[in-house]
Amino acid sequence: MKTLKTAAQESQSENTSSASESAPKTRGARVDESSASPVKKPRVGFAVKFAIGLVVMVAVVLASFMIGRYQNVDAIQAIKITLSQVFPFLPIEHDWAELDASVVLSIRWPRIIIALFVGAALSCSGAAYQGVFRNPLVSPDILGISAAAGFGAAVAIVFSNPYSPIVQISAFVCAIGGVVLAYLLARVKGSIPNVMLILAGVVVAAVFNAGISMMKYLADPEEQLPAITFWLMGSLTGIRWENLAYCVPIISVSLIVLLLFSWRLNLLTMGDDEAKSMGIKASRLKTIVIVCATAMTATAVSQAGTIGWIGLVIPHMARMIAGPDHSKLIPMSAVMGGTFLLLIDDLTRVISETALPLSIPIALIGAPFFAILLRRTKQGWVE
């Protein structure tokens, strides 16, 4: 018995000693594993990303002054001309010709400003529509806005002067009227379901596209028909300060309203029932967002013609950078959309002496980029 007890005690003591020896090794191994784990890189904040976007936008604006047929103006000279015009009391040496000042102030500044505002309007309205309809394939022309504006412009070109301001006014009025018609068609028992509104937009677009075809048939094939075709392809040619008189205020006010309601739009993306449970009137909020997005889109299309892909691709790019929060998504979309359209306009002026329509390079760049974006996205659309 003593021998058995002694052997048992010895084996127990050996097990205890071996366990005690192995314990520090295990702990040490855990420490080594934790120390060997990769350190997460700190994420860049939204303020830094937005500041980088603004810097890129300013750089593109300065480069845009040097692009065009008239090559005697550089960025520094454009800044001096602008400052002498805005602040005439500054002691700036007048070392430029009158033609230089005329090109900068009357041609390139209006074109740059309208490109920034039109690009921002299309991209922000696309982000707003995608949030309201909870559909990543929604673009600003989902409610037939582009087709209705094109019909209004075609009617004005056929029955008036193609270079008259009536063309822009008619395009804007018809765009608003097309959305109102889609709203009336989609109303069911006092409510407007998203599916019905989208289908109504398809119907409205089909009707106005038929109207555009009719105007092309009635147009003069030597002057009016080329003007209609060129307008439908989108261009910033011929933009002057008069075009900015109502374009900038409408887009600015609509964009501010979208920013004010951006946090409520985040709730709307979770569904109407979720928004109502949190005290949000979904139908009223949806109407406000659609009205603002429609006003921006109608204004942009009436000035620059039909421009696709910006309202579809840019919001996805901005969402990848800023995230799904609309309080960050909308301002990032505005900066990226304006910069992108200005870059495309500069590209058209570089590769062609004539005014190349904007829709051609935008489609050639936007469609492949969107395809690559779809292939690289592994988690689907970020809601």
C-alpha positions, 0 to 999 in steps of 0.5 A: 500500500505504501508503495502504491501510495508513494508511486501515486504521489510521485506521479501526481507531483510529476504531473503538477510540475510538468503542468506548471512548467508548461503553463508559462510556455502557453501564456508566453505563446499567447503573448507572442500571438497577440504581439504578432497580430497585425496592427489596424491602421487608423482610418482617415476621417471624413473631414480629411477626405472632404478637404482632399476633395476640395483641394482636388476641385480647386486644382481642376478649376485652376487648370481649367483656365488654361484649357481652350482655344485661347492659350494666352491665359494661365492660372496665376493670370486668371486669379489676378484678373478675377481679384482685380474685378472683384476687389478693384481697390487691391494694388494688382499690376494690370499686365494683361490684355483686354482680350485675356480679361474678356476670356476669363470673365465672360467665357471661362468663369461661367463655364467652370461654375455651371460645370461645378453646379450641374455636376453637383446637382446630378450627383446629389439628386442621384444619391437622394433618389437612391436613398428614397427608393432604396435602389442602387440603380436609380438615377436622376432621370428615373421619373422621366425628367430628362425625357420631359426636358428634352421634349421641352427643348425640342419644342422650343427649338422647332417653334422658336430660335435654337439659341433663344433662352426660351429653350432652357425655360421650356426644358425646365418647365416640361421637366417639372411637368413630367414629374408632376404627371408621374406623381399623379399617375402613381397616386393610389388611394392617397399614397404613392408607393415607390414601385408605382412611382418608378413605373409611372416615370417609365411611362412618362419617359416613353411618352416624352421620348415619342414626343421628341421623335415627333419634333425631330420628324417636324424639324428642319433637317439643316438647322433645327434637327442638328440643334435638337440632336446636339442638345440631347447629347449635352454640352456647356457651350455658350454658357454665360452669366445669364444662365447662372442667374436662376441655375445657381440659386435653385441648385443651392437652395435645393442642396441646402434643403437636402443637407438639412434633411439628410439625417432623416433621409438615413431613417427613410433608407431603412423603410417607411415603417421604421421611419414612422416608428421613429416619428418621421412622416415618411410620405412628407419627407419623401415628397420634400426630397423628391421635389428638391432632387427634381428641381436640381435635375430639371435645372441642370438638364435645362442648362447642359442638356441630357447628361447620363451616368453622373447621377448613377456612378458618382453617388456609388463612388462617394458612398465608398469614400464617405459611407452611407450616412447622407449627411456625409454622402451628399456633400461628398457627392457634390464635390466629386460630381462637380469635379468630374463634370469639369474634368470631362468638359476640359477633356472635350476641349483638349481632344476636339477643337469643336464642342464634343458632346459631354455624353460621349466621354462620360458614357465611355468612362462611366460605363466601364468604371461602373462595371469594374465597380460592380465586379470589385464589390463583394458585399453588395450595395451599402445601405 
